[in-house]
Amino acid sequence: MNILVVDDKRSVRDYIEKMLTAFGHSVSTAANGLDGFEKAQQSPFHLYIVDHLMPLMNGVTLSKNLKQTPACAQTPLLFMTTQEIKDLESLAEFSLFDGVIKKPLIEADFIALVHRIINDSAIKIAL
């Protein structure tokens, strides 16, 4: 799977890239939402992993832009946040997320959620 990780913290990007490549995934990274949006338009990805609070373009705006772009719209999106997930549920854009996970990440939970999202999207494509 080709995965795009968008997070403004290099340590988080590096940590996620290390976890995902250990499972055989190909990982590209972006340092903010604008960088991530540009990369998403240049190459196809099987999954977007997007941080919530970033400079230039936050994760909610990036998610909205990705889902409004035909070439990106069907790609599943995992949203990461330091806020309480229940606080995000009131966002109009919450339905754009195929999964939401709280940071700091717990490796086993993160990997399980990534694989669930990938498997769920594969089932949708097969139907």
N, CA and C of each residue as an Amber inpcrd file, in Angstrom:
protein
   381
   0.8420000  -1.1920000   0.0000000   0.0000000   0.0000000   0.0000000
   0.8770000   1.2420000   0.0000000   0.4410000   2.2290000  -0.7470000
   1.1180000   3.5080000  -0.8190000   0.3560000   4.4840000   0.0860000
   1.0320000   4.9740000   1.1280000   0.3790000   5.7760000   2.1630000
   1.0370000   7.1470000   2.2570000   0.2130000   8.1920000   2.3880000
   0.7040000   9.5500000   2.6050000   0.4410000   9.9440000   4.0560000
   1.4950000  10.3140000   4.7640000   1.4040000  10.7610000   6.1570000
   1.6380000  12.2680000   6.1850000   0.6680000  13.0080000   6.7200000
   0.7610000  14.4640000   6.7770000   0.7330000  14.8880000   8.2490000
   1.8720000  15.3930000   8.7320000   1.9950000  15.8420000  10.1230000
   3.1000000  16.8790000  10.1790000   2.8980000  17.9430000  10.9430000
   3.9050000  18.9980000  11.0030000   5.0930000  18.6460000  11.8970000
   5.0020000  17.5930000  12.6710000   6.1150000  17.1900000  13.5390000
   6.9180000  16.0770000  12.8670000   8.1770000  16.3540000  12.5930000
   9.0490000  15.3940000  11.9160000   9.1530000  14.0890000  12.6960000
   9.2230000  14.1850000  14.0290000   9.3570000  12.9720000  14.8430000
   8.1410000  12.0580000  14.6730000   6.9560000  12.6370000  14.5430000
   5.7330000  11.8490000  14.3430000   5.7550000  11.2150000  12.9530000
   6.1080000  12.0030000  11.9380000   6.1940000  11.4570000  10.5730000
   7.1820000  10.2940000  10.5220000   8.3530000  10.4780000  11.1220000
   9.3770000   9.4290000  11.1100000   8.9060000   8.1770000  11.8430000
   8.2280000   8.3590000  12.9750000   7.7270000   7.2310000  13.7760000
   6.6790000   6.4370000  12.9860000   5.7510000   7.1370000  12.3660000
   4.7020000   6.4650000  11.5900000   5.3160000   5.7810000  10.3680000
   6.2260000   6.4560000   9.7050000   6.8740000   5.8540000   8.5380000
   7.5960000   4.5630000   8.9230000   8.2790000   4.5700000  10.0400000
   8.9890000   3.3700000  10.5080000   8.0040000   2.2310000  10.7960000
   6.8990000   2.5530000  11.4680000   5.9000000   1.5250000  11.7800000
   5.3130000   0.9120000  10.5120000   4.9230000   1.7690000   9.5770000
   4.2380000   1.2930000   8.3820000   5.1670000   0.5620000   7.4170000
   6.3990000   1.0190000   7.2750000   7.3310000   0.3190000   6.3900000
   7.6830000  -1.0500000   6.9480000   7.6390000  -1.2130000   8.2580000
   7.8840000  -2.5270000   8.8640000   6.8220000  -3.5430000   8.4350000
   5.6480000  -3.0500000   8.0470000   4.5690000  -3.9170000   7.5660000
   4.5110000  -3.9630000   6.0430000   5.5500000  -3.4520000   5.3920000
   5.6530000  -3.5430000   3.9430000   4.9730000  -2.4370000   3.1570000
   4.5170000  -1.3980000   3.8430000   3.8620000  -0.2920000   3.1530000
   4.8970000   0.7030000   2.6340000   4.5590000   1.3580000   1.5440000
   5.3730000   2.4400000   1.0050000   4.8130000   3.7400000   1.5730000
   5.6760000   4.5810000   2.1400000   5.2030000   5.7760000   2.8370000
   5.8440000   7.0350000   2.2640000   5.0140000   8.0150000   1.9620000
   5.4580000   9.3640000   1.6120000   5.0080000  10.2650000   2.7540000
   5.7240000  11.3630000   2.9570000   5.3660000  12.2610000   4.0520000
   5.2410000  13.6970000   3.5530000   4.4760000  14.4690000   4.3100000
   4.3060000  15.8930000   4.0450000   4.3150000  16.6280000   5.3770000
   4.8970000  17.8320000   5.3840000   5.1070000  18.5750000   6.6250000
   3.9450000  19.4750000   7.0250000   2.9570000  19.6350000   6.1510000
   1.7830000  20.4370000   6.4900000   0.6700000  20.1100000   5.4960000
  -0.4950000  20.6610000   5.7290000  -1.6410000  20.3440000   4.8930000
  -1.4830000  20.7660000   3.4420000  -0.8740000  21.9110000   3.2110000
  -0.6810000  22.3770000   1.8390000   0.2670000  21.4490000   1.0890000
   1.3660000  21.0740000   1.7240000   2.3230000  20.1310000   1.1440000
   1.6410000  18.7870000   0.8770000   0.8340000  18.3400000   1.8140000
   0.1170000  17.0800000   1.6590000  -0.8740000  17.1150000   0.5090000
  -1.5910000  18.2150000   0.3650000  -2.5660000  18.3400000  -0.7190000
  -1.8680000  18.3020000  -2.0750000  -0.7370000  18.9890000  -2.1810000
   0.0250000  18.9850000  -3.4330000   0.5140000  17.5780000  -3.7690000
   1.0360000  16.8590000  -2.7790000   1.5370000  15.4990000  -3.0100000
   0.3970000  14.5500000  -3.3790000  -0.7540000  14.7350000  -2.7540000
  -1.9030000  13.8720000  -3.0520000  -2.3680000  14.0480000  -4.4930000
  -2.2190000  15.2350000  -5.0260000  -2.6300000  15.4940000  -6.4000000
  -1.6070000  14.9820000  -7.4130000  -0.3660000  14.7850000  -6.9720000
   0.7080000  14.3640000  -7.8740000   0.8230000  12.8500000  -8.0050000
   0.4300000  12.1070000  -6.9700000   0.5960000  10.6440000  -6.9610000
  -0.6280000   9.9930000  -6.3360000  -0.9620000   8.7830000  -6.7820000
  -2.0830000   8.0720000  -6.1570000  -1.6510000   7.4170000  -4.8450000
  -2.5170000   7.4510000  -3.8620000  -2.2710000   6.8240000  -2.5660000
  -3.4400000   5.9120000  -2.2230000  -3.1850000   4.9270000  -1.3830000
  -4.2270000   4.0130000  -0.9120000  -4.8120000   4.4610000   0.4240000
  -4.0830000   5.3480000   1.1150000  -4.5340000   5.8310000   2.4230000
  -3.8580000   7.1610000   2.7130000  -4.6410000   8.0940000   3.2860000
  -4.0910000   9.3480000   3.8150000  -4.1640000   9.2640000   5.3340000
  -3.0660000   9.6200000   5.9870000  -3.0350000   9.7460000   7.4430000
  -2.7450000  11.2110000   7.7240000  -3.7160000  11.8950000   8.3430000
  -3.6870000  13.3540000   8.4390000  -3.7660000  13.8090000   9.8980000
  -2.8350000  14.6770000  10.2680000  -2.8460000  15.3010000  11.5890000
  -3.8890000  16.4230000  11.6060000  -4.3970000  16.7010000  12.7630000
  -5.4530000  17.7030000  12.9330000  -4.9060000  19.1260000  12.8460000
  -4.0350000  19.4740000  13.7760000  -3.5820000  20.8600000  13.9020000
  -2.2100000  21.0360000  13.2610000  -2.1980000  21.7550000  12.1170000
  -0.9720000  22.0020000  11.3610000  -0.9970000  23.4190000  10.8090000
   0.1970000  23.9630000  10.5090000   0.2440000  25.2880000   9.8780000
  -0.1100000  25.2140000   8.3960000  -0.3800000  26.3650000   7.8210000
  -0.6920000  26.5750000   6.3940000  -2.0480000  26.0110000   5.9810000
  -2.3250000  24.7520000   6.3250000  -3.6360000  24.1560000   6.0720000
  -3.8340000  23.0770000   7.1270000  -4.8380000  23.2490000   7.9760000
  -5.0380000  22.2520000   9.0320000  -5.6430000  20.9690000   8.4620000
  -5.6890000  19.9490000   9.2960000  -6.1410000  18.6400000   8.8540000
  -7.5930000  18.5860000   8.4080000  -8.4460000  19.3700000   9.0300000
  -9.8590000  19.3950000   8.6400000  -9.9920000  19.9830000   7.2330000
  -9.3200000  21.0820000   6.9840000  -9.3650000  21.7040000   5.6600000
  -8.7420000  20.7910000   4.6110000  -7.6110000  20.1560000   4.9510000
  -6.9920000  19.2170000   4.0220000  -7.9480000  18.0750000   3.6920000
  -8.5790000  17.5140000   4.7030000  -9.5190000  16.4040000   4.4900000
 -10.6470000  16.8300000   3.5660000 -11.1920000  18.0110000   3.8090000
 -12.2770000  18.5390000   2.9810000 -11.8060000  18.7110000   1.5320000
 -10.6160000  19.2750000   1.3440000 -10.0750000  19.4800000  -0.0030000
  -9.8150000  18.1520000  -0.7100000  -9.2880000  17.1730000   0.0120000
  -9.0350000  15.8590000  -0.5920000 -10.3400000  15.2170000  -1.0580000
 -11.3610000  15.2720000  -0.2310000 -12.6310000  14.6350000  -0.5660000
 -13.3920000  15.3720000  -1.6730000 -13.0260000  16.6290000  -1.9310000
 -13.6460000  17.3940000  -3.0110000 -12.8640000  17.2920000  -4.3150000
 -11.7270000  16.6040000  -4.2830000 -10.8860000  16.4430000  -5.4680000
 -11.1540000  15.0610000  -6.0530000 -11.6960000  14.9670000  -7.2470000
 -12.0970000  13.6670000  -7.8070000 -11.0240000  12.5760000  -7.7360000
  -9.7740000  12.9030000  -8.0230000  -8.7120000  11.8920000  -8.0170000
  -8.3820000  11.3920000  -6.6100000  -8.7780000  12.1400000  -5.5960000
  -8.4440000  11.8070000  -4.2070000  -9.6530000  11.3770000  -3.3800000
 -10.8380000  11.6470000  -3.8630000 -12.0610000  11.5380000  -3.0770000
 -12.3370000  10.1500000  -2.5090000 -11.9740000   9.0930000  -3.2340000
 -12.2910000   7.7370000  -2.7810000 -11.2230000   7.1320000  -1.8660000
 -10.1110000   7.8340000  -1.6930000  -9.0350000   7.3240000  -0.8430000
  -9.4180000   7.4660000   0.6230000  -9.3210000   6.3750000   1.4020000
  -9.6690000   6.4680000   2.8180000  -8.7280000   7.3960000   3.5750000
  -9.2370000   7.9420000   4.6740000  -8.5090000   8.9360000   5.4310000
  -8.5580000   8.6050000   6.9220000  -7.3910000   8.5170000   7.5310000
  -7.2580000   8.3290000   8.9820000  -6.8500000   9.6700000   9.5650000
  -7.6360000  10.1610000  10.5000000  -7.4320000  11.4780000  11.1080000
  -6.8200000  11.3010000  12.4990000  -5.7380000  12.0490000  12.7740000
  -5.0760000  11.9880000  14.0780000  -5.2590000  13.3190000  14.8050000
  -5.4760000  13.2470000  16.1110000  -5.7030000  14.4650000  16.8840000
  -5.1790000  14.3260000  18.3120000  -4.8200000  15.4540000  18.8900000
  -4.4670000  15.4840000  20.3120000  -5.7000000  15.8280000  21.1500000
  -6.7660000  16.2440000  20.4740000  -8.0020000  16.5770000  21.1800000
  -8.8170000  15.3190000  21.4520000  -9.8140000  15.4620000  22.2730000
 -10.7040000  14.3410000  22.5500000 -11.5360000  14.0480000  21.2980000
 -11.6560000  12.7980000  20.9540000 -12.3870000  12.4080000  19.7520000
 -13.8400000  12.8570000  19.8430000 -14.4340000  12.7610000  21.0210000
 -15.8380000  13.1660000  21.1770000 -16.0380000  14.6480000  20.8540000
 -14.9760000  15.4600000  21.0270000 -15.0770000  16.8830000  20.6880000
 -15.0840000  17.1030000  19.1730000 -14.5140000  16.1790000  18.4330000
 -14.4850000  16.2940000  16.9690000 -15.7710000  15.8170000  16.3180000
 -16.5320000  14.9960000  17.0200000 -17.7380000  14.4110000  16.4400000
 -18.7650000  15.4550000  16.0160000 -18.6830000  16.6580000  16.5780000
 -19.6320000  17.7110000  16.2190000 -19.2260000  18.4590000  14.9420000
 -18.0220000  18.2040000  14.4470000 -17.5870000  18.8430000  13.2050000
 -18.4030000  18.3440000  12.0200000 -18.7730000  19.2360000  11.1350000
 -19.5010000  18.8380000   9.9260000 -18.6560000  17.8970000   9.0810000
 -17.3270000  18.0390000   9.1440000 -16.4130000  17.2310000   8.3370000
 -16.1110000  15.8660000   8.9490000 -16.6280000  15.5650000  10.1240000
 -16.3010000  14.3120000  10.8110000 -16.6040000  13.0920000   9.9400000
 -17.6360000  13.1740000   9.1350000 -18.0200000  12.0400000   8.2880000
 -16.9940000  11.7710000   7.1730000 -16.0830000  12.6970000   6.9450000
 -15.0490000  12.4990000   5.9230000 -13.9700000  11.5180000   6.3740000
 -13.8850000  11.2930000   7.6820000 -12.8250000  10.4610000   8.2440000
 -13.2580000   8.9960000   8.2720000 -12.3960000   8.1150000   7.7670000
 -12.6710000   6.6800000   7.8320000 -12.2490000   6.1060000   9.1750000
 -11.4520000   6.8570000   9.9020000 -11.0240000   6.4770000  11.2420000
 -10.4230000   7.6870000  11.9250000 -10.5160000   7.7150000  13.2510000
  -9.9260000   8.8020000  14.0420000  -9.1660000   8.1550000  15.1880000
  -7.9600000   8.6740000  15.4360000  -7.1490000   8.1370000  16.5220000
  -6.5330000   9.2940000  17.3030000  -6.4500000   9.0940000  18.6010000
  -5.9070000  10.1090000  19.4990000  -4.3980000   9.9580000  19.5990000
  -3.7220000  11.0810000  19.6370000  -2.2790000  11.1160000  19.8430000
  -2.0210000  11.4210000  21.3140000  -0.9580000  10.9350000  21.9110000
   0.1120000  10.1550000  21.2870000  -0.3760000   8.7630000  20.8900000
   0.1920000   8.2830000  19.7850000  -0.2270000   7.0070000  19.2150000
   0.2650000   5.8260000  20.0420000  -0.6030000   4.8440000  20.1600000
  -0.2240000   3.5480000  20.7270000  -0.0420000   2.6360000  19.5200000
   1.1770000   2.1390000  19.3400000   1.5460000   1.4440000  18.1090000
   0.5750000   0.3400000  17.7120000   0.2330000  -0.5380000  18.6210000
  -0.6520000  -1.6670000  18.2870000  -2.0310000  -1.1720000  17.8380000
  -2.5690000  -0.1810000  18.5230000  -3.8790000   0.3700000  18.1590000
  -3.8210000   1.0640000  16.8000000  -2.7470000   1.7900000  16.5720000
  -2.5790000   2.5090000  15.3160000  -2.5020000   1.5390000  14.1340000
  -1.6550000   0.5290000  14.2430000  -1.4830000  -0.4470000  13.1590000
  -2.7950000  -1.2020000  12.9140000  -3.4760000  -1.5690000  13.9730000
  -4.7560000  -2.2770000  13.8200000  -5.7710000  -1.4040000  13.0860000
  -5.8270000  -0.1210000  13.4210000  -6.7720000   0.7870000  12.7660000
  -6.4000000   1.0020000  11.2940000  -5.1180000   1.1690000  11.0040000
  -4.6740000   1.3200000   9.6100000  -5.1020000   0.1060000   8.7950000
  -4.8430000  -1.0860000   9.3260000  -5.1840000  -2.3020000   8.5780000
  -6.6970000  -2.4960000   8.4580000  -7.4590000  -2.0900000   9.4640000
  -8.9220000  -2.1640000   9.3630000  -9.4280000  -1.2400000   8.2600000
  -8.8980000  -0.0260000   8.2000000  -9.3260000   0.9300000   7.1780000
  -8.9600000   0.4170000   5.7910000  -7.7490000  -0.0980000   5.6430000
  -7.3140000  -0.6360000   4.3500000  -8.1960000  -1.8080000   3.9370000
  -8.4640000  -2.7170000   4.8660000  -9.3150000  -3.8720000   4.5600000
 -10.7440000  -3.4550000   4.2370000 -11.2900000  -2.4950000   4.9780000
 -12.6410000  -2.0130000   4.7140000 -12.7350000  -1.3630000   3.3430000
 -11.7190000  -0.6050000   2.9580000 -11.7600000   0.0460000   1.6500000
 -11.6160000  -0.9790000   0.5360000 -10.8410000  -2.0330000   0.7560000
 -10.6980000  -3.0960000  -0.2500000 -12.0260000  -3.8150000  -0.4470000
 -12.7630000  -4.0090000   0.6220000 -14.0770000  -4.6680000   0.5260000
 -15.0340000  -3.7840000  -0.2690000 -15.0210000  -2.4680000  -0.0100000
 -15.8990000  -1.5350000  -0.7280000 -15.5850000  -1.5380000  -2.2210000
 -14.3020000  -1.5860000  -2.5700000 -13.8920000  -1.5880000  -3.9760000
 -14.3440000  -2.8850000  -4.6530000 -14.2620000  -4.0090000  -3.9310000
 -14.6370000  -5.3050000  -4.4900000 -16.1410000  -5.3900000  -4.7600000
 -16.9270000  -4.6550000  -3.9720000 -18.3860000  -4.6740000  -4.1560000
 -18.7100000  -3.8760000  -5.3650000
